[in-house]
């Protein structure tokens, strides 16, 4: 069954100081399942990689390799806009 993937978990796959048993377990789950992420996740993850490069935790080539690896995973981006509750409802 698909599950919602959080950016903090994905960051743990590529940044040693954020890795945990939980992030590893979720990585293993992706071998047999697929994950869903909101559209903003892409921007959040790009920011994580940018920050890691600025803090010299990885270089740009490594960040590019991470992006290519992420694109190969069964992660589906939900691009359907969701309105806040009550917006657009006629009284």
N, C-alpha and C positions, 0 to 999 in steps of 0.2 A: 504494500500500500504506500503510495507517495507520502512524503513527509515534508514539512516546511524546514528549510535550512537557514540557519542564522549565520551572518557574516563572521561573528566571533569564532564559530566553529571552523569555518573554512580558513580563517587566519591561522589557526592552530596547526593546520596541515603544512604551512610554509614558513611560519615563524616559530623558531624553537622555544622561545620564552612564553609562547601562548599554547603550546601543545599540552595535551593531557590525555588520560585514558579515555575520556569522553570523546574528544575530537577524533581519536584513533578509531573508536567504536563506530562513530558516524561515518568515517571514511570507509570502513569495512562494509557498512550497511549499503553504501552506494554500489557495491559490487553486484547486489541482487535487487536493488530497488532504485527509484528515482526520487529526486528532490524538487521541490517547488520553492521559488524565491520571488519576492516582489521586484518590480522594475528598479526601484531605488537601490537594490542590492548591488547592481552592476557599478553604480557610482560609488557606493560605500567600499566595495572591494578594490576599485581603482585607487581610491584614496588610501586604503591600507598599503597597497603596493608602493604608491608614491611616497608615503611617509616612511616606509621601510627603506626605500632608496635614499631619501634625505637623511635618515639617521644611520646610513651606511650598514644596514642589516642585510641588504642585498644590493646587487648592481642592476642596471637597466636590462642587461641581457638575461639575468636570472628572472627578473620580473616578467619579461616577455615570454620566457619559457613557462612560467607559472600560468600566464594567461592562456597559452596554447593548451596546457594540460587541463585547465578548468573547462575550456571549450569542448574538450573531448569527454567530459563527464556527463552523466545523465541528470543534468540540472536544467529544469524548465523555468524560464522567466515568465511570470504572469504579467502581461502588459495591459490587461483590462483595467481601466480606471474604475475606482470605487468612490462614489460620492459619500461624504459624511452623512450620518443619519439625519433625516429630516430635510435635506437639501433637495429642492425640486419637487417637493410634495405640496400639492395645492390644498389650501385650507377650505 
